[in-house]
Amino acid sequence: MYTGPIIDCDVHHARRTDEELLPYLSPGWREYVSDRGPAGIVPLTVQDGLPNPHGFMRIETYPQDGGPPGSHFLTLRRQVLDRADVRRIILTFGDDSHVAGHHNPYFAAELARALNDWSVDRWLSEDRRVASSILVASQLPDIAAAEIRRHAGNSRMVQVMLVDNPFNYGFGHPVFHPIYEAAQEIGRPVAIHGGAGGWANPASTGGGNVNLYFEAHTLWPQVVMTHLVSFVSHGVFEKYPRLKLLLIEAGSAWLPSLLWRFDAEYKGLRREVPWLRRLPSEYVAEHVWLTTQPLELSPGREQVVELLGWVNGADRLVYSSDYPHWDADEVKHVSARLPPHWHRRIFFENALTFYGWKEADLPAALEVPA
């Protein structure tokens, strides 16, 4: 098993209660959500989605003194940070990540602002190894861009995260470009987190909405495939040549076949996209990284390794646990499925490259006081 330094690029943190977020809302929105009489507080998270028949979280991740998994720092520290030589984790929120699924765009923008401040105040203050995503409500891209710029001076707000899709367009569409302009301006990558289907969004699959969680989880990568093709086709990487993109929690073994088809279609249809100057696979090779979780379970380990080799997987994959979800991938599992000579790059070095860090920038586990 790999025992070297680790950067975990997908750890979901959460609030214990809605009331925990109230101090971070501006007075007008605080009144909006709390002045409800017998009805209580307005729910702050989107309430739809397909239920997992045995729950979304691992049993052992529930804090002993109550609250949902990911809401108690000491539990998370014991189960993630202190179990190995973890130099940094990147927080990606839990159900709160679905702010772009809210029908009220102004409320969504306020929630994103409040959640980012809560994350800085309640989580980044706990441990130097903790970093967070900049959550944006993409319903109002100009306001989302202003929220990104607001965090320019905080080096531990390390990426801009998109999850739900409020419009019936892939994320490469020009309506979203103010977000990418701001991200490039402040030197942050963009992350697209998979699994946004069924949260007040367009269809989560190519043929329409599904009815079962089993179907949704099987088809999880389709949303991210759509956004990746959209990013390249609309020339996002030509327009923002310093932008990097991370695809989170959507697997990776599907990428080679998609790129083979993408390149073939470009050769026949390049007149429709005259702004593209290279093959789609070349843009992906320069600008796109993927997280390991969920690492595909091929019948033989060598099969998925061969597929990932076609897209230089040793240099484009970054480790992610997906803690505390039911299908989280631990270091032991991932290292057993990948060649040992890939390990240090995937568990550590590739994330350094993606985020533009140096090893000396990160605190070692032994430097963090107990």
C-alpha positions as CSV (number, residue, x, y, z in Angstrom):
1,M,0.0,0.0,0.0
2,Y,1.2,3.5,-0.7
3,T,2.5,5.3,2.4
4,G,3.8,8.5,1.1
5,P,2.4,12.1,1.2
6,I,-1.2,12.5,0.1
7,I,-3.5,15.3,-1.2
8,D,-7.1,14.4,-1.1
9,C,-9.1,16.4,-3.7
10,D,-12.6,15.6,-2.7
11,V,-13.7,15.7,1.0
12,H,-17.3,16.7,1.7
13,H,-17.9,18.9,4.7
14,A,-21.4,19.8,6.0
15,R,-23.4,21.9,8.5
16,R,-25.0,20.3,11.5
17,T,-28.1,22.5,11.2
18,D,-29.5,25.3,9.1
19,E,-29.3,27.6,12.0
20,E,-25.5,27.2,11.9
21,L,-25.5,29.3,8.7
22,L,-27.8,32.1,9.8
23,P,-25.0,34.4,11.2
24,Y,-23.4,34.3,7.8
25,L,-26.5,35.5,5.9
26,S,-27.1,39.2,5.5
27,P,-30.0,40.6,7.6
28,G,-32.6,40.7,4.8
29,W,-32.0,37.1,3.8
30,R,-31.8,36.0,7.5
31,E,-35.3,37.4,7.9
32,Y,-36.4,35.6,4.7
33,V,-35.4,32.2,5.9
34,S,-36.2,32.4,9.6
35,D,-39.4,34.5,9.9
36,R,-41.7,31.6,9.1
37,G,-43.8,31.2,12.2
38,P,-44.9,27.6,12.9
39,A,-43.4,26.5,9.6
40,G,-39.9,27.1,10.9
41,I,-36.9,28.0,8.8
42,V,-36.9,27.9,5.0
43,P,-34.8,24.9,3.9
44,L,-31.4,26.1,2.8
45,T,-30.6,23.1,0.6
46,V,-32.3,21.8,-2.5
47,Q,-34.7,19.1,-1.4
48,D,-35.1,16.8,-4.4
49,G,-32.9,14.1,-5.8
50,L,-33.0,10.3,-6.0
51,P,-32.7,8.5,-2.6
52,N,-30.0,5.9,-2.1
53,P,-31.7,2.8,-0.8
54,H,-29.1,2.2,1.9
55,G,-28.1,5.8,2.6
56,F,-25.4,8.1,1.2
57,M,-22.9,8.0,4.1
58,R,-20.7,5.4,5.7
59,I,-22.0,4.4,9.1
60,E,-18.6,5.1,10.9
61,T,-18.6,8.7,9.7
62,Y,-21.5,9.8,11.8
63,P,-20.2,11.9,14.7
64,Q,-20.6,10.4,18.2
65,D,-22.2,13.6,19.5
66,G,-24.7,13.9,16.7
67,G,-24.9,15.8,13.4
68,P,-24.5,14.5,9.8
69,P,-21.2,13.0,8.5
70,G,-18.7,15.7,7.6
71,S,-20.0,18.2,10.1
72,H,-17.7,17.5,13.0
73,F,-14.1,18.5,12.4
74,L,-12.4,16.3,15.0
75,T,-14.2,13.2,13.5
76,L,-13.1,14.2,10.0
77,R,-9.6,14.9,11.3
78,R,-9.3,11.4,12.9
79,Q,-10.8,9.6,9.9
80,V,-9.1,11.5,7.1
81,L,-6.3,13.8,8.0
82,D,-4.6,11.7,10.7
83,R,-4.9,8.2,9.2
84,A,-2.0,8.8,6.8
85,D,0.5,11.4,5.7
86,V,-2.2,13.7,4.4
87,R,-0.7,17.1,3.5
88,R,-3.9,18.7,2.3
89,I,-7.6,18.0,1.8
90,I,-9.9,20.1,-0.4
91,L,-13.4,20.6,0.9
92,T,-16.2,20.3,-1.6
93,F,-19.3,20.8,0.6
94,G,-22.1,18.3,0.8
95,D,-25.8,18.9,-0.1
96,D,-24.9,22.6,0.1
97,S,-23.0,22.3,-3.1
98,H,-26.4,22.3,-4.9
99,V,-26.9,26.0,-4.6
100,A,-27.3,26.3,-8.4
101,G,-30.3,24.0,-8.1
102,H,-32.3,26.7,-6.3
103,H,-35.0,28.4,-8.3
104,N,-34.5,31.8,-6.7
105,P,-31.1,32.9,-8.2
106,Y,-30.7,35.8,-5.7
107,F,-31.2,33.5,-2.7
108,A,-28.7,31.0,-4.3
109,A,-26.1,33.8,-4.7
110,E,-26.5,34.8,-1.1
111,L,-26.2,31.2,0.1
112,A,-23.0,30.7,-1.9
113,R,-21.5,33.8,-0.3
114,A,-22.5,32.8,3.2
115,L,-21.3,29.2,2.7
116,N,-17.9,30.3,1.6
117,D,-17.6,32.6,4.6
118,W,-18.7,29.8,6.9
119,S,-16.2,27.4,5.3
120,V,-13.4,29.9,5.8
121,D,-14.4,30.7,9.4
122,R,-15.4,27.3,10.7
123,W,-13.1,25.0,8.7
124,L,-9.9,26.7,7.4
125,S,-9.3,28.0,10.9
126,E,-9.1,24.4,12.3
127,D,-6.1,23.0,10.5
128,R,-3.5,24.3,8.1
129,R,-3.9,21.2,6.0
130,V,-7.5,22.1,5.1
131,A,-8.4,24.0,1.9
132,S,-11.8,24.8,0.4
133,S,-13.5,25.3,-2.8
134,I,-15.1,28.6,-3.8
135,L,-18.8,27.7,-4.2
136,V,-20.7,29.7,-6.8
137,A,-24.3,30.1,-7.8
138,S,-24.0,29.9,-11.6
139,Q,-27.6,31.2,-12.2
140,L,-26.1,34.7,-12.1
141,P,-22.6,34.4,-13.6
142,D,-21.6,38.1,-13.1
143,I,-22.4,37.8,-9.4
144,A,-20.6,34.4,-9.3
145,A,-17.6,36.1,-10.9
146,A,-17.6,38.8,-8.2
147,E,-17.7,36.1,-5.5
148,I,-14.7,34.4,-7.0
149,R,-12.7,37.7,-7.0
150,R,-13.7,38.3,-3.4
151,H,-11.6,35.3,-2.4
152,A,-8.5,36.2,-4.6
153,G,-6.4,37.0,-1.5
154,N,-7.1,33.7,0.3
155,S,-4.7,31.1,-1.0
156,R,-6.6,28.3,0.8
157,M,-9.7,28.9,-1.3
158,V,-8.2,26.9,-4.0
159,Q,-10.7,26.3,-6.8
160,V,-14.0,27.4,-8.2
161,M,-16.6,24.6,-8.0
162,L,-19.6,24.1,-10.3
163,V,-22.1,21.4,-9.6
164,D,-25.7,22.0,-10.6
165,N,-26.6,23.4,-14.0
166,P,-29.2,26.1,-13.9
167,F,-29.5,26.5,-17.7
168,N,-30.1,23.9,-20.4
169,Y,-26.5,24.3,-21.7
170,G,-23.2,22.6,-21.1
171,F,-20.8,24.5,-18.9
172,G,-18.8,25.6,-21.9
173,H,-21.6,27.9,-23.1
174,P,-20.7,31.6,-23.2
175,V,-23.3,32.4,-20.6
176,F,-20.9,30.9,-18.0
177,H,-17.7,32.6,-19.3
178,P,-17.7,35.4,-16.7
179,I,-17.0,32.7,-14.2
180,Y,-14.0,31.4,-16.1
181,E,-12.7,34.9,-16.7
182,A,-12.7,35.5,-13.0
183,A,-11.1,32.2,-12.2
184,Q,-8.3,32.7,-14.7
185,E,-7.8,36.3,-13.4
186,I,-7.2,35.2,-9.8
187,G,-5.3,32.1,-10.8
188,R,-7.7,29.4,-9.7
189,P,-8.7,26.3,-11.5
190,V,-12.3,25.3,-12.1
191,A,-13.7,22.0,-10.8
192,I,-16.9,20.4,-12.0
193,H,-18.3,17.9,-9.5
194,G,-20.3,15.0,-10.9
195,G,-23.6,13.8,-9.7
196,A,-25.8,16.9,-10.2
197,G,-28.6,15.1,-11.9
198,G,-32.0,15.2,-10.4
199,W,-31.4,18.4,-8.4
200,A,-33.7,20.9,-10.2
201,N,-31.6,20.5,-13.3
202,P,-31.9,19.5,-16.9
203,A,-32.0,15.7,-17.6
204,S,-29.1,13.9,-15.9
205,T,-28.5,11.5,-18.8
206,G,-28.4,11.8,-22.6
207,G,-31.8,10.2,-23.1
208,G,-33.9,11.7,-20.3
209,N,-34.3,11.6,-16.6
210,V,-34.0,8.3,-14.8
211,N,-36.2,6.9,-12.0
212,L,-33.9,4.8,-9.8
213,Y,-30.7,5.7,-7.9
214,F,-29.2,2.6,-9.4
215,E,-29.7,4.0,-12.9
216,A,-28.4,7.5,-11.9
217,H,-25.2,6.1,-10.3
218,T,-24.5,3.9,-13.2
219,L,-24.8,6.8,-15.6
220,W,-23.1,9.3,-13.3
221,P,-20.3,10.2,-15.9
222,Q,-22.7,11.4,-18.6
223,V,-23.2,14.8,-17.0
224,V,-19.4,15.4,-16.8
225,M,-18.9,14.1,-20.3
226,T,-21.4,16.7,-21.6
227,H,-19.6,19.5,-19.8
228,L,-16.2,18.5,-21.0
229,V,-17.3,18.3,-24.6
230,S,-19.0,21.7,-24.1
231,F,-15.8,23.3,-22.7
232,V,-13.7,22.2,-25.6
233,S,-16.3,22.8,-28.3
234,H,-17.1,26.4,-27.2
235,G,-13.4,27.3,-27.1
236,V,-13.1,27.9,-23.4
237,F,-9.5,26.9,-23.4
238,E,-8.7,29.1,-26.4
239,K,-10.4,32.1,-24.7
240,Y,-8.9,31.4,-21.3
241,P,-5.6,29.7,-22.1
242,R,-4.3,29.5,-18.5
243,L,-7.5,27.9,-17.2
244,K,-7.3,24.4,-15.7
245,L,-10.2,22.1,-15.2
246,L,-10.8,19.2,-12.7
247,L,-13.5,16.7,-13.2
248,I,-14.6,15.3,-9.8
249,E,-16.4,12.1,-8.9
250,A,-17.2,10.9,-12.4
251,G,-14.7,8.2,-12.9
252,S,-12.0,8.3,-15.6
253,A,-11.9,5.1,-17.8
254,W,-14.5,6.6,-20.1
255,L,-12.2,9.3,-21.3
256,P,-10.1,7.5,-23.9
257,S,-13.1,6.4,-26.0
258,L,-14.7,9.8,-25.7
259,L,-11.6,11.5,-26.9
260,W,-11.1,9.1,-29.8
261,R,-14.6,10.0,-31.0
262,F,-14.2,13.7,-30.2
263,D,-11.1,13.9,-32.4
264,A,-12.7,12.0,-35.3
265,E,-15.8,14.3,-35.2
266,Y,-13.5,17.4,-35.2
267,K,-11.7,16.2,-38.3
268,G,-15.1,16.0,-40.2
269,L,-16.8,19.0,-38.6
270,R,-14.1,21.6,-37.9
271,R,-15.8,24.2,-40.1
272,E,-18.5,24.5,-37.3
273,V,-15.9,25.4,-34.7
274,P,-13.3,27.6,-36.5
275,W,-12.0,29.0,-33.2
276,L,-10.5,25.6,-32.3
277,R,-6.9,25.3,-33.4
278,R,-6.0,21.9,-32.2
279,L,-7.6,18.4,-31.7
280,P,-9.9,18.2,-28.8
281,S,-7.6,15.6,-27.2
282,E,-4.8,18.1,-27.2
283,Y,-6.8,20.7,-25.2
284,V,-7.8,18.0,-22.7
285,A,-4.2,16.8,-22.4
286,E,-3.1,20.3,-21.5
287,H,-6.0,21.7,-19.4
288,V,-7.9,18.8,-17.8
289,W,-7.3,16.5,-14.8
290,L,-9.6,13.9,-13.2
291,T,-10.1,12.6,-9.7
292,T,-9.7,8.9,-9.0
293,Q,-13.0,8.3,-7.3
294,P,-14.9,6.2,-8.3
295,L,-12.0,4.2,-9.8
296,E,-13.6,1.8,-12.3
297,L,-13.5,-1.8,-11.3
298,S,-12.5,-3.7,-14.4
299,P,-12.5,-7.5,-14.3
300,G,-8.7,-7.4,-14.4
301,R,-6.7,-4.6,-12.9
302,E,-4.5,-4.3,-16.0
303,Q,-7.6,-3.5,-18.2
304,V,-8.4,-0.1,-16.5
305,V,-4.7,0.6,-16.3
306,E,-4.3,0.1,-20.0
307,L,-7.2,2.4,-20.7
308,L,-5.9,5.1,-18.5
309,G,-2.5,4.8,-20.1
310,W,-4.1,6.0,-23.4
311,V,-4.8,9.4,-21.7
312,N,-1.6,9.6,-19.7
313,G,-3.5,8.7,-16.5
314,A,-0.3,8.6,-14.4
315,D,0.0,12.3,-14.8
316,R,-3.7,13.4,-15.1
317,L,-5.3,11.6,-12.2
318,V,-5.4,13.1,-8.7
319,Y,-6.5,11.1,-5.6
320,S,-9.9,11.7,-4.1
321,S,-11.5,9.8,-1.3
322,D,-15.0,11.2,-1.6
323,Y,-15.3,11.0,2.2
324,P,-17.8,10.4,3.9
325,H,-19.9,8.9,1.1
326,W,-20.9,5.3,1.0
327,D,-18.7,4.5,-2.0
328,A,-15.6,6.4,-0.8
329,D,-12.3,5.1,-2.0
330,E,-9.6,4.7,0.6
331,V,-5.8,4.8,-0.1
332,K,-5.5,1.1,0.3
333,H,-8.1,0.4,-2.4
334,V,-6.8,2.9,-4.9
335,S,-3.1,1.9,-4.5
336,A,-4.0,-1.8,-5.0
337,R,-5.7,-1.0,-8.3
338,L,-2.9,1.1,-9.8
339,P,0.7,0.4,-10.7
340,P,3.1,1.3,-7.8
341,H,5.2,3.5,-10.1
342,W,2.1,5.7,-10.6
343,H,1.4,6.1,-6.8
344,R,3.3,9.1,-5.8
345,R,2.2,11.1,-8.8
346,I,-1.5,10.3,-8.4
347,F,-1.6,10.6,-4.6
348,F,0.5,13.7,-4.4
349,E,2.5,15.2,-7.2
350,N,-0.3,15.6,-9.8
351,A,-2.3,17.7,-7.4
352,L,0.8,19.9,-6.7
353,T,1.0,20.5,-10.5
354,F,-2.7,21.1,-10.9
355,Y,-3.0,23.7,-8.1
356,G,0.4,25.2,-8.7
357,W,1.8,24.3,-5.3
358,K,5.3,23.3,-4.2
359,E,5.7,20.5,-1.6
360,A,7.4,23.0,0.7
361,D,4.2,25.1,0.6
362,L,2.2,22.4,2.4
363,P,2.4,21.6,6.1
364,A,3.4,18.1,7.0
365,A,1.2,16.1,9.3
366,L,3.8,16.2,12.0
367,E,3.9,20.0,11.9
368,V,0.2,20.3,12.9
369,P,-0.4,20.5,16.7
370,A,-2.6,17.8,18.2
